[in-house]
Amino acid sequence: MAPVTLQRIVQELEKLKKEMDSGALKHGEYDQRLARMIGELRDRKIEGDRGTIDTTLADLLKRGVITPSVQAHILKRLGIS
């Protein structure tokens, strides 16, 4: 399988944020979808190096797409932090 692109990760996280903001997604569902996404990233790997991934997540944090705890969770689960 091909690695997951950073662009796809950004799109998926933005989609989750929009669904949470609109009320279409509950916290438990958000957690489940985030866990599935992280599992896929671990299985398929991510296109990019640690610095690029960290920078991308920092930008998502700055824009309010993810929270600091989500950023830390993703980095920890991917073995980046």
Protein Blocks (a to p, Z undefined) as FASTA:
>chain_A
ZZddfklmmmmmmmmmmmmmnopacfklmmmmmmmmmmmmmmnopaddfklmmmmmmmmm
mnomacfklmmmmmmmnopZZ
